[in-house]
Amino acid sequence: SGFKKSMNFQPLTVQVNAAGDLCAICQEKMHAPILLRCKHIFCEDCVSE
């Protein structure tokens, strides 16, 4: 969707490492991490649901 494309970005490895290995939504190891405009990082699947 247009919302998803305008709000999500590929985070840098440094940003993912700083956020930790676990997604705050699913509590599992990050898979295809997405950086939101608010600077939070979540799994792509968690954000797209």
N, CA, C and O atoms as CSV, one atom per row, in Angstrom:
chain,resi,resn,atom,element,x,y,z
A,1,SER,N,N,0.830,-1.193,0.000
A,1,SER,CA,C,0.000,0.000,0.000
A,1,SER,C,C,0.865,1.243,0.000
A,1,SER,O,O,2.053,1.161,0.312
A,2,GLY,N,N,0.309,2.381,-0.338
A,2,GLY,CA,C,1.046,3.632,-0.329
A,2,GLY,C,C,1.524,4.006,1.051
A,2,GLY,O,O,2.613,4.557,1.208
A,3,PHE,N,N,0.704,3.705,2.072
A,3,PHE,CA,C,1.091,3.999,3.449
A,3,PHE,C,C,2.349,3.231,3.817
A,3,PHE,O,O,3.284,3.801,4.380
A,4,LYS,N,N,2.378,1.964,3.508
A,4,LYS,CA,C,3.522,1.133,3.851
A,4,LYS,C,C,4.781,1.633,3.155
A,4,LYS,O,O,5.839,1.715,3.779
A,5,LYS,N,N,4.682,1.965,1.885
A,5,LYS,CA,C,5.845,2.417,1.139
A,5,LYS,C,C,6.365,3.753,1.646
A,5,LYS,O,O,7.572,3.990,1.610
A,6,SER,N,N,5.494,4.626,2.112
A,6,SER,CA,C,5.929,5.947,2.551
A,6,SER,C,C,6.412,5.962,3.997
A,6,SER,O,O,7.089,6.904,4.410
A,7,MET,N,N,6.079,4.946,4.762
A,7,MET,CA,C,6.403,4.955,6.186
A,7,MET,C,C,7.576,4.056,6.563
A,7,MET,O,O,8.169,4.265,7.621
A,8,ASN,N,N,7.934,3.079,5.758
A,8,ASN,CA,C,8.918,2.083,6.143
A,8,ASN,C,C,10.196,2.192,5.325
A,8,ASN,O,O,10.163,2.473,4.127
A,9,PHE,N,N,11.318,1.965,5.991
A,9,PHE,CA,C,12.615,2.057,5.355
A,9,PHE,C,C,13.479,0.891,5.816
A,9,PHE,O,O,13.241,0.315,6.877
A,10,GLN,N,N,14.468,0.552,5.026
A,10,GLN,CA,C,15.426,-0.469,5.433
A,10,GLN,C,C,16.362,0.144,6.481
A,10,GLN,O,O,17.036,1.132,6.192
A,11,PRO,N,N,16.415,-0.420,7.679
A,11,PRO,CA,C,17.312,0.118,8.700
A,11,PRO,C,C,18.757,-0.299,8.440
A,11,PRO,O,O,19.012,-1.305,7.777
A,12,LEU,N,N,19.680,0.468,8.957
A,12,LEU,CA,C,21.090,0.112,8.897
A,12,LEU,C,C,21.368,-0.991,9.906
A,12,LEU,O,O,20.652,-1.109,10.900
A,13,THR,N,N,22.392,-1.801,9.669
A,13,THR,CA,C,22.760,-2.877,10.591
A,13,THR,C,C,22.997,-2.333,11.992
A,13,THR,O,O,22.607,-2.955,12.980
A,14,VAL,N,N,23.635,-1.173,12.077
A,14,VAL,CA,C,23.899,-0.541,13.372
A,14,VAL,C,C,22.593,-0.242,14.106
A,14,VAL,O,O,22.508,-0.430,15.319
A,15,GLN,N,N,21.589,0.214,13.388
A,15,GLN,CA,C,20.291,0.513,14.003
A,15,GLN,C,C,19.610,-0.761,14.496
A,15,GLN,O,O,19.017,-0.768,15.575
A,16,VAL,N,N,19.690,-1.831,13.723
A,16,VAL,CA,C,19.095,-3.107,14.130
A,16,VAL,C,C,19.806,-3.626,15.374
A,16,VAL,O,O,19.153,-4.080,16.313
A,17,ASN,N,N,21.129,-3.566,15.392
A,17,ASN,CA,C,21.897,-4.030,16.551
A,17,ASN,C,C,21.564,-3.220,17.794
A,17,ASN,O,O,21.462,-3.781,18.885
A,18,ALA,N,N,21.394,-1.916,17.649
A,18,ALA,CA,C,21.059,-1.053,18.782
A,18,ALA,C,C,19.668,-1.374,19.322
A,18,ALA,O,O,19.421,-1.248,20.521
A,19,ALA,N,N,18.769,-1.783,18.447
A,19,ALA,CA,C,17.401,-2.113,18.858
A,19,ALA,C,C,17.333,-3.474,19.543
A,19,ALA,O,O,16.364,-3.771,20.241
A,20,GLY,N,N,18.348,-4.294,19.348
A,20,GLY,CA,C,18.347,-5.646,19.899
A,20,GLY,C,C,17.914,-6.634,18.829
A,20,GLY,O,O,17.430,-6.244,17.767
A,21,ASP,N,N,18.093,-7.906,19.116
A,21,ASP,CA,C,17.793,-8.939,18.125
A,21,ASP,C,C,16.320,-9.298,18.064
A,21,ASP,O,O,15.875,-9.908,17.091
A,22,LEU,N,N,15.548,-8.929,19.092
A,22,LEU,CA,C,14.158,-9.360,19.161
A,22,LEU,C,C,13.197,-8.258,18.737
A,22,LEU,O,O,13.377,-7.087,19.075
A,23,CYS,N,N,12.188,-8.652,18.000
A,23,CYS,CA,C,11.108,-7.739,17.618
A,23,CYS,C,C,10.220,-7.524,18.842
A,23,CYS,O,O,9.848,-8.488,19.510
A,24,ALA,N,N,9.883,-6.288,19.138
A,24,ALA,CA,C,9.047,-5.975,20.306
A,24,ALA,C,C,7.603,-6.439,20.124
A,24,ALA,O,O,6.868,-6.550,21.106
A,25,ILE,N,N,7.186,-6.708,18.901
A,25,ILE,CA,C,5.812,-7.150,18.653
A,25,ILE,C,C,5.686,-8.662,18.815
A,25,ILE,O,O,4.864,-9.134,19.600
A,26,CYS,N,N,6.497,-9.426,18.076
A,26,CYS,CA,C,6.372,-10.891,18.110
A,26,CYS,C,C,7.325,-11.551,19.104
A,26,CYS,O,O,7.195,-12.742,19.389
A,27,GLN,N,N,8.282,-10.786,19.633
A,27,GLN,CA,C,9.264,-11.289,20.596
A,27,GLN,C,C,10.139,-12.399,20.018
A,27,GLN,O,O,10.637,-13.251,20.754
A,28,GLU,N,N,10.322,-12.385,18.708
A,28,GLU,CA,C,11.196,-13.343,18.038
A,28,GLU,C,C,12.337,-12.590,17.375
A,28,GLU,O,O,12.300,-11.365,17.257
A,29,LYS,N,N,13.358,-13.337,16.939
A,29,LYS,CA,C,14.492,-12.721,16.264
A,29,LYS,C,C,13.996,-11.948,15.042
A,29,LYS,O,O,13.154,-12.434,14.287
A,30,MET,N,N,14.528,-10.739,14.860
A,30,MET,CA,C,14.108,-9.872,13.752
A,30,MET,C,C,14.250,-10.589,12.420
A,30,MET,O,O,15.293,-11.169,12.121
A,31,HIS,N,N,13.189,-10.542,11.623
A,31,HIS,CA,C,13.202,-11.091,10.268
A,31,HIS,C,C,12.780,-9.971,9.325
A,31,HIS,O,O,11.684,-9.426,9.459
A,32,ALA,N,N,13.627,-9.630,8.390
A,32,ALA,CA,C,13.367,-8.529,7.452
A,32,ALA,C,C,12.966,-7.270,8.210
A,32,ALA,O,O,11.851,-6.773,8.044
A,33,PRO,N,N,13.878,-6.744,9.053
A,33,PRO,CA,C,13.543,-5.564,9.861
A,33,PRO,C,C,13.189,-4.339,9.024
A,33,PRO,O,O,13.769,-4.091,7.967
A,34,ILE,N,N,12.221,-3.586,9.530
A,34,ILE,CA,C,11.735,-2.369,8.882
A,34,ILE,C,C,11.848,-1.212,9.874
A,34,ILE,O,O,11.422,-1.331,11.023
A,35,LEU,N,N,12.417,-0.105,9.431
A,35,LEU,CA,C,12.547,1.099,10.247
A,35,LEU,C,C,11.370,2.018,9.957
A,35,LEU,O,O,11.182,2.457,8.823
A,36,LEU,N,N,10.587,2.306,10.974
A,36,LEU,CA,C,9.453,3.215,10.813
A,36,LEU,C,C,9.924,4.659,10.921
A,36,LEU,O,O,11.034,4.918,11.385
A,37,ARG,N,N,9.095,5.589,10.501
A,37,ARG,CA,C,9.436,7.013,10.558
A,37,ARG,C,C,9.733,7.451,11.993
A,37,ARG,O,O,10.519,8.373,12.212
A,38,CYS,N,N,9.106,6.790,12.969
A,38,CYS,CA,C,9.311,7.128,14.382
A,38,CYS,C,C,10.617,6.542,14.920
A,38,CYS,O,O,10.934,6.716,16.097
A,39,LYS,N,N,11.376,5.850,14.066
A,39,LYS,CA,C,12.682,5.258,14.378
A,39,LYS,C,C,12.595,3.932,15.128
A,39,LYS,O,O,13.620,3.417,15.574
A,40,HIS,N,N,11.404,3.370,15.277
A,40,HIS,CA,C,11.279,2.038,15.858
A,40,HIS,C,C,11.507,1.007,14.754
A,40,HIS,O,O,11.207,1.259,13.587
A,41,ILE,N,N,12.034,-0.144,15.130
A,41,ILE,CA,C,12.327,-1.203,14.168
A,41,ILE,C,C,11.548,-2.455,14.554
A,41,ILE,O,O,11.600,-2.900,15.701
A,42,PHE,N,N,10.828,-3.016,13.594
A,42,PHE,CA,C,10.042,-4.230,13.803
A,42,PHE,C,C,10.220,-5.140,12.595
A,42,PHE,O,O,10.736,-4.713,11.562
A,43,CYS,N,N,9.792,-6.398,12.724
A,43,CYS,CA,C,9.776,-7.318,11.583
A,43,CYS,C,C,8.812,-6.782,10.531
A,43,CYS,O,O,7.784,-6.189,10.859
A,44,GLU,N,N,9.147,-6.994,9.290
A,44,GLU,CA,C,8.265,-6.548,8.204
A,44,GLU,C,C,6.886,-7.195,8.323
A,44,GLU,O,O,5.870,-6.527,8.127
A,45,ASP,N,N,6.844,-8.484,8.642
A,45,ASP,CA,C,5.561,-9.183,8.769
A,45,ASP,C,C,4.703,-8.586,9.882
A,45,ASP,O,O,3.490,-8.456,9.720
A,46,CYS,N,N,5.312,-8.222,11.004
A,46,CYS,CA,C,4.561,-7.651,12.132
A,46,CYS,C,C,3.962,-6.297,11.764
A,46,CYS,O,O,2.826,-6.000,12.134
A,47,VAL,N,N,4.708,-5.488,11.049
A,47,VAL,CA,C,4.256,-4.148,10.677
A,47,VAL,C,C,3.170,-4.206,9.605
A,47,VAL,O,O,2.281,-3.355,9.581
A,48,SER,N,N,3.233,-5.186,8.732
A,48,SER,CA,C,2.286,-5.249,7.617
A,48,SER,C,C,0.954,-5.889,7.987
A,48,SER,O,O,0.021,-5.856,7.184
A,49,GLU,N,N,0.839,-6.468,9.172
A,49,GLU,CA,C,-0.426,-7.102,9.585
A,49,GLU,C,C,-1.465,-6.080,9.962
A,49,GLU,O,O,-2.582,-6.442,10.332
